[in-house]
Amino acid sequence: MTMNILIGIGGTGAKIVESALYLLAAGIGPKEEVRVCLIDQDNSNGNVQRTEALIKLICQIQDELSNGQNRLDWKHQNEAERTALFSIPLRQLLDDGRRAHWRPAPEDLPDLRTILERSNATPAQQSLFDVLFRPADADDHEKEQDLNLAEGYRGRAHVGSAALLSALHHDSPEFLKTMTEHMRNGSAEGGGGVRIMLVGSLFGGTGAAGFPTIARSLHNMRQEDNPNDIRGDKVHIGGVLMLPYFTFDDPEQKANVITTSQLLPQARVALEYYDRLLEQEDVFDHLYIAGWDEMIPLNYHEPGRLAQRNPAMLPELLAAFAVQDFFMAPQIVPKPQPMMAARREQKAFGWTDLPIDPNKRQPVIDRIAQALRFAYVWRYRIDPDLKEGPKTNLVDRALKRPPEFEADIIRNHVKNTAWDSAAQALTQNIRDFSGDLLNWAANLRLYSKVDNLNLWNMGPVVAQIDPKRPQNAVKLQDVRSDSDQREDLKTLVAPTSTLPPAGGAAVYAALLADTRHGESSALGRLIAATYRAARLHHTAETSNVQ
């Protein structure tokens, strides 16, 4: 089996991983496990924290659905009885699957002077250090040697590269040790090989510093003369680089941070560097470039910490599809030139503009649509029913519903559910995931900078939108009435074919049907039934699921 490793570097890298996680949760990706790691010096970066929480949430859901009473059948031999949702196993890379975030420099190494031990260097070495990095007596907004790294590398890629190299090989070698073990085991005789995908930006600090530094370190480990028994021919490295695609306000006072005016010049220098890197070293087997032709304004500035919590944006979804392309390729044939994609119209974007292999397009977009509709049905129909209780006697509760909702929609799916702590925790986790997915989709649409985004319409489920507060721009509706639900499901997702989207009546009729869901049981059976009923198109052949 192939070992797949996804590594997000910096805040932008974390956001690309976030979009990739939603695709993976929808069942879009490789059949084998994907191990995930986030690398950022800023321990409390809001983008990283949000993605790390999503990784943990999906892992918890998968653990509960693969063990115990609430089982979801992902592998039934009959395709009609297995469920794609959450079917791709996820695991955190570090601490034997218990942790995803690696912070290169420990707390006791707060700046570059301390990391590289300038005080212990010879006078000649200190002089060279002072030439390469601005000394401690520089103005505050230009400091480099004693720049506080608690909030990342502040757009100083050369500072970050030096700090990262020290961390990789001396100060915090756990990441490289873990990667060595995985690369050795995955490339051993009989193994399916290793695919490592790095994602990040070529602007800013951590991504610009970490992307080439980590890529070259991993590439050196797979060379023929490596001492770690790694078969280099079975280790493949891919990368997704983001060009500048958003702008932000400059700080009110001079600060040691990158500004919007520096983004493009910095990106231009970085591209020249990568051009030379690709000419001289075969670091990447596949390299993808993504960006946006009109920068998306965020209208705020935050150098780091929790407040640096940018909304999901459409270019990150395009980058996430590059991740899937790399992991799902039948084989990796090295390509010397970077890969890019383009849309058909500047002011419009639809399903056909997503960079998906045309032979795989329909199943992929149908799974995206089904996952979004599942999230809607669960949040506004299933979860309220589960909340109203009483939990110990769900099947005896009568519901006051319009005719198509007269029967309790959960009656046939939770007969044998023991409402214990595991079931309650699973219900809360599915509730959280559904809200997160809808919120992600709403933000992505809001910050797409496209007049006609013909993918999905989150308007009915959004209670409040404030683009001037990008850290928390979208608030979802708490409740949707029965009549709203019937109409919302007709317009929530744009059609992916010539068939009309199924409305609420068809969805809930399918949910009430007596259908088989493989070995799914208890709440797992309810999840399977809801997911299947939420499919976008209900034809005469599929209206009665077997």
C-alpha positions, 0 to 999 in steps of 0.5 A, a space after each residue: 500500500 502507498 503511504 501518503 503524507 500531506 504537509 502544510 507549511 505556514 498559514 497558507 499551507 494550513 488553509 490548503 490542507 483545510 480544503 484538502 481535508 474537506 475533499 478527503 472527508 467527502 471521499 475524494 482522494 486515495 484509498 489508502 491512509 493520508 497522514 497530515 502534518 502542519 508546520 508553523 513557528 507561530 504556535 497560536 496561529 489562527 489558520 493553523 489552529 482551525 485546521 488542526 482542530 478539523 484534523 482532530 475532529 475528522 479523526 475522532 469521527 472516523 475512530 467512532 465510526 470504525 469501532 464500537 456500536 456506531 459503525 459506518 460501512 465503507 468497504 461493503 462489496 456492494 457499492 450501493 451499500 457502502 458510504 463514501 463519507 469519511 471513508 479515506 482514513 486520516 491520521 496525524 503524522 507525529 507522536 504515533 498519530 496523536 499530533 499534527 503540528 510541528 513547531 520548529 524552534 522550541 520556546 527556549 529558543 526565541 530568536 535567531 541569535 539564540 538558535 545559532 548561538 552567536 555568543 559562542 561563535 568566533 569573532 569572524 563567524 559573528 562578523 559574518 552573522 552580522 552581515 547576513 542578518 541585521 544586528 540587534 541594534 537595528 530599528 525595531 521594524 528591521 530586526 532579524 537577529 533578535 526577531 521574536 519568532 513566537 509569531 512566525 518569521 514575519 516575511 523574513 524567509 532567509 531568517 526562517 530558512 536558517 532557523 528551520 535548518 537548525 531545527 530540522 537537524 539539531 534543535 527539534 529533530 522529531 519531524 525529520 526522524 518521523 519522516 525518515 522512519 516513514 520513508 524507510 518503511 514505505 519504500 521497503 521491499 514489498 511496500 507501495 512507496 511513499 508520496 509526500 505532498 508539501 503545500 505552502 506559499 512562496 510569499 510571506 514567512 514560514 511558507 517561503 522559508 519552509 517549503 524549499 528548505 524542507 523539500 530539499 532536506 527530504 529530497 537529500 534523504 532519498 538520494 542513492 547514497 543515503 544512510 537510512 536504507 531509503 529506496 529513493 526510487 519509491 519516494 515521490 515528492 510533490 509540491 503546491 506553491 501559492 502565488 499571492 492571491 490576497 491583500 491585507 491592510 498595512 499595519 498602522 505603525 511601522 512593524 517588522 512584518 511583510 506588507 502588501 506592496 512587498 508581496 509581488 516583488 517577493 514572489 518574483 524573487 522566489 519564482 526566480 529561485 525555484 526556476 534555478 532549483 528546478 534546473 539544478 536539482 530534481 527536488 519535485 516529481 510534480 510541482 503545481 502552481 496556483 494563484 488568482 488573477 485578481 487579489 482578494 482583499 481581506 481589509 485587516 492586518 494581523 501579524 500572527 497569533 490567534 487573530 490571524 484567522 483568514 477565511 477560506 478562499 477559492 484558490 485554496 480549493 484549486 490547490 487542494 485538487 492538486 493534492 488529490 491529483 498527486 495522491 490519486 495518480 496511478 503512478 508518478 512520472 516526474 515532470 520537469 515543468 510546473 503544472 497550472 490550470 486556468 478557468 474559462 471566464 474571468 468573472 465566472 467559475 463553475 464545476 467545469 473550471 475545477 482542475 479535475 481529470 475529465 474522466 473523473 470529474 462527474 463522480 468527484 463533483 457529485 461527492 462534493 455536492 453530496 457532502 454539502 447536502 448531507 451537512 445541510 440535512 444533518 444540521 437542519 433536520 436530523 440534529 434537531 430531531 436528535 436534540 429534542 429527545 427524549 434520547 432514551 426513547 427516540 422511536 416513540 416520539 411523534 413529530 408534527 410535520 407536513 405530510 411527507 414528514 409524518 413518520 419519524 425520519 430516524 425511526 428505522 435507523 436508530 432502533 438499537 442505538 444505546 444513547 451512551 457517551 460515545 453516541 452523544 460525542 459522535 452526534 456532537 462531532 457530526 454536528 460540528 463537522 456539518 457546521 464547519 463544512 457549510 461555514 467553509 463553503 459560505 466563506 469560500 463563496 464570499 471571498 471568491 472575487 467572482 461575480 458568478 460562482 456557479 458551485 453552490 449557494 449558501 445564501 439560505 443558510 447564512 444568517 449574517 455576513 460581514 466581509 469587513 470582519 474576515 476572521 468571523 465573516 459568516 454566521 449560519 442560520 440556527 433553524 430552517 423551517 420545513 418549507 425552507 428545507 424543501 426549497 433550500 435543497 433545490 438550490 443549495 448546490 448548482 446542478 452538476 448535470 442536466 438532471 434537476 437537483 432533488 428537493 427536500 421532499 425527495 430527500 426525506 422520502 428517500 431517508 424514510 425508505 427501508 434501505 440497506 446500508 451494509 454493515 452500518 449500525 446504530 448512528 452509523 446507519 443513520 449517517 449512511 441513510 442521511 448521506 445516501 438520501 442527500 445525493 444531488 440527483 434522484 432518478 427513477 432508477 435510484 429513488 429506491 436505494 437497494 
